[in-house]
Amino acid sequence: SQQPKAKSQESLSGSWLSTEQGASLTIDNYGYRIDFFGVDASEPIIGKIIIDDKNIIFNSDDGSCRNTEGKYKITFNKKDIRLICKDDECTKRRNVLEADWEWIEI
């Protein structure tokens, strides 16, 4: 079974949910957005991504991760994804992204 390769941002568009983190991750042609749920939900983290083979680099324009690049290895299980942190100085983003993400059909 051949794993899908995220060669471009277009091939990795959609929404994923992490029940473990109480958050959703949306990726589209414009970038990414992490939304938090629950009583203590904080501001979303929004920014741009660059996809390089099996790595995904998250950049943020504002908020808690301003001008901080985060590099993650991405693995696929059908449409679900798992992100493994390689380097991210933004603790808040790292804490939420390093998880299993379930594909959400919209």
Residue frames relative to the residue before (quaternion, step in Angstrom):
aa qw qx qy qz dx dy dz
S 1.0000 0.0000 0.0000 0.0000 0.00 0.00 0.00
Q 0.3101 -0.7754 0.5306 0.1450 3.53 -0.58 1.20
Q 0.3639 -0.7217 0.5444 0.2244 3.58 -0.84 0.97
P 0.4770 -0.6456 0.4926 0.3362 3.61 -1.00 0.69
K 0.2744 -0.7505 0.5764 0.1712 3.56 -1.06 0.69
A 0.3196 -0.7282 0.5735 0.1967 3.55 -0.93 0.90
K 0.0554 -0.8398 0.5401 -0.0086 3.56 0.23 1.28
S 0.8040 0.0812 -0.0247 0.5886 3.55 1.03 -0.72
Q 0.6719 -0.4917 0.3690 0.4131 3.51 -1.29 0.31
E 0.6247 0.5668 -0.3421 0.4141 3.58 1.01 -0.81
S 0.6881 0.4804 -0.2937 0.4576 3.58 1.02 -0.75
L 0.7182 0.3457 -0.2316 0.5578 3.58 1.26 -0.17
S 0.3789 0.7024 -0.5297 0.2874 3.57 0.58 1.08
G 0.4353 0.6668 -0.5200 0.3090 3.52 -1.08 0.79
S 0.4304 -0.6683 0.5359 0.2845 3.52 -1.33 -0.28
W 0.1003 -0.7811 0.6158 0.0233 3.52 -1.09 0.84
L 0.2478 -0.7664 0.5803 0.1202 3.54 -1.19 0.63
S 0.1057 -0.7531 0.6438 0.0846 3.54 -1.09 0.77
T 0.2720 -0.7691 0.5565 0.1575 3.57 -0.36 1.24
E 0.5808 0.5995 -0.3443 0.4299 3.55 1.16 -0.73
Q 0.7747 0.3340 -0.1662 0.5105 3.60 0.95 -0.89
G 0.3577 -0.7351 0.5016 0.2830 3.61 1.20 -0.29
A 0.6108 0.5385 -0.3400 0.4706 3.54 0.97 0.88
S 0.2336 -0.7314 0.6129 0.1870 3.53 -1.33 0.27
L 0.2136 -0.7495 0.6178 0.1049 3.54 -1.22 0.66
T 0.0390 -0.7879 0.6145 -0.0042 3.56 -0.78 1.05
I 0.0487 -0.7796 0.6243 0.0012 3.55 -0.93 0.98
D 0.1095 0.7799 -0.6107 0.0825 3.56 -0.91 0.93
N 0.7780 -0.3438 0.2400 0.4679 3.58 -1.27 -0.23
Y 0.6886 0.4960 -0.2783 0.4498 3.58 1.17 -0.50
G 0.7238 -0.3712 0.2638 0.5184 3.59 1.16 -0.42
Y 0.5659 -0.5885 0.4455 0.3674 3.55 -1.07 -0.73
R 0.0907 -0.7665 0.6336 0.0520 3.52 -1.32 0.40
I 0.1283 -0.7599 0.6339 0.0646 3.55 -0.92 0.97
D 0.0851 -0.7911 0.6053 0.0227 3.56 -0.71 1.11
F 0.2612 -0.7694 0.5692 0.1260 3.54 -1.02 0.88
F 0.2549 -0.7675 0.5733 0.1320 3.56 -1.08 0.80
G 0.6600 0.5595 -0.3633 0.3455 3.52 -1.33 0.06
V 0.7517 -0.4209 0.2902 0.4166 3.49 -1.40 0.14
D 0.7718 0.3229 -0.1699 0.5207 3.57 0.91 -0.93
A 0.2016 0.8096 -0.5252 0.1676 3.58 1.16 0.62
S 0.2179 -0.7824 0.5715 0.1175 3.54 -0.89 0.96
E 0.7324 -0.3895 0.3144 0.4616 3.54 -1.35 0.00
P 0.5239 -0.6292 0.4581 0.3460 3.59 -1.05 0.65
I 0.3329 -0.6827 0.6015 0.2475 3.56 -1.26 0.41
I 0.0289 -0.8178 0.5719 -0.0575 3.55 -0.65 1.17
G 0.2687 0.7762 -0.5464 0.1632 3.57 -1.01 0.72
K 0.6045 -0.5418 0.4471 0.3756 3.50 -1.33 -0.37
I 0.1924 -0.7657 0.5963 0.1454 3.54 -1.28 0.38
I 0.1575 -0.7177 0.6663 0.1273 3.50 -1.35 0.44
I 0.1616 -0.7848 0.5915 0.0903 3.57 -0.86 0.93
D 0.0057 -0.7890 0.6108 -0.0664 3.50 -0.80 1.13
D 0.8001 -0.1938 0.0645 0.5640 3.55 -0.18 1.33
K 0.7989 -0.2403 0.1718 0.5239 3.64 -0.55 -1.07
N 0.5890 0.5455 -0.3802 0.4593 3.56 1.27 0.33
I 0.1300 -0.7594 0.6322 0.0819 3.51 -1.18 0.64
I 0.1681 -0.7904 0.5857 0.0628 3.56 -0.82 1.05
F 0.1862 -0.7850 0.5874 0.0645 3.54 -0.75 1.15
N 0.0487 -0.7659 0.6409 0.0182 3.56 -0.98 0.94
S 0.1633 -0.7871 0.5856 0.1042 3.58 -1.07 0.65
D 0.4097 -0.7333 0.4989 0.2133 3.52 -0.99 0.92
D 0.8156 0.0452 0.0194 0.5765 3.57 1.05 -0.71
G 0.6688 0.5311 -0.3478 0.3869 3.55 -1.27 -0.25
S 0.8284 -0.3004 0.1827 0.4360 3.51 -1.32 -0.37
C 0.7474 0.3678 -0.2183 0.5084 3.61 1.15 -0.45
R 0.1687 0.8403 -0.5012 0.1192 3.58 1.22 0.46
N 0.8699 -0.0077 -0.0414 0.4914 3.55 -0.91 1.06
T 0.5467 0.5812 -0.4176 0.4347 3.57 1.13 0.61
E 0.2650 -0.7753 0.5585 0.1295 3.53 -0.77 1.09
G 0.0996 -0.7802 0.6152 0.0544 3.55 -1.03 0.82
K 0.1398 -0.7996 0.5812 0.0579 3.56 -0.77 1.05
Y 0.0266 -0.8093 0.5841 -0.0551 3.55 -0.80 1.12
K 0.3611 -0.6580 0.6074 0.2602 3.52 -1.24 0.56
I 0.1884 -0.7927 0.5732 0.0873 3.55 -0.94 0.91
T 0.0406 -0.7757 0.6293 0.0245 3.55 -0.97 0.89
F 0.3137 -0.7684 0.5409 0.1366 3.53 -1.13 0.76
N 0.0091 -0.7210 0.6913 0.0471 3.50 -1.27 0.62
K 0.7486 -0.1988 0.0551 0.6301 3.56 0.13 1.36
K 0.7958 -0.2413 0.1750 0.5271 3.63 -0.58 -1.08
D 0.5376 0.5950 -0.4155 0.4293 3.58 1.26 -0.10
I 0.1735 -0.7857 0.5850 0.1020 3.56 -1.16 0.56
R 0.1591 -0.7375 0.6432 0.1308 3.51 -1.31 0.40
L 0.1742 -0.7834 0.5913 0.0791 3.56 -0.92 0.95
I 0.0919 -0.7828 0.6151 0.0221 3.54 -0.86 1.04
C 0.4104 -0.7479 0.4714 0.2237 3.54 -0.60 1.17
K 0.1772 -0.7542 0.6241 0.1018 3.55 -0.97 0.93
D 0.7774 -0.1466 0.1387 0.5958 3.56 1.05 -0.82
D 0.2930 0.7334 -0.5759 0.2114 3.59 -0.61 1.10
E 0.2938 -0.7798 0.5342 0.1424 3.56 -0.56 1.22
C 0.6266 0.5300 -0.3449 0.4555 3.59 1.22 -0.39
T 0.3424 -0.7904 0.4792 0.1687 3.55 -0.17 1.34
K 0.6504 0.5335 -0.3268 0.4309 3.57 0.90 -0.90
R 0.6798 0.4697 -0.2862 0.4851 3.59 0.91 -0.90
R 0.6461 0.5260 -0.3204 0.4507 3.58 0.94 -0.89
N 0.6581 0.5322 -0.3085 0.4342 3.59 0.91 -0.91
V 0.7275 0.4156 -0.2497 0.4855 3.58 0.99 -0.76
L 0.6994 0.5028 -0.2927 0.4152 3.62 0.89 -0.85
E 0.6680 0.4989 -0.3184 0.4511 3.58 0.99 -0.74
A 0.4643 0.6427 -0.4488 0.4121 3.53 0.28 1.34
D 0.5280 -0.5498 0.5146 0.3926 3.51 -1.39 -0.10
W 0.1410 -0.8010 0.5804 0.0410 3.57 -0.86 1.00
E 0.2395 -0.7805 0.5665 0.1118 3.56 -0.76 1.08
W 0.5084 -0.6572 0.4825 0.2773 3.54 -0.94 1.02
I 0.1878 -0.7569 0.6162 0.1101 3.58 -1.00 0.86
E 0.2982 -0.7237 0.5916 0.1929 3.59 -0.80 0.99
I 0.1285 -0.8044 0.5773 0.0562 3.58 -0.80 1.00
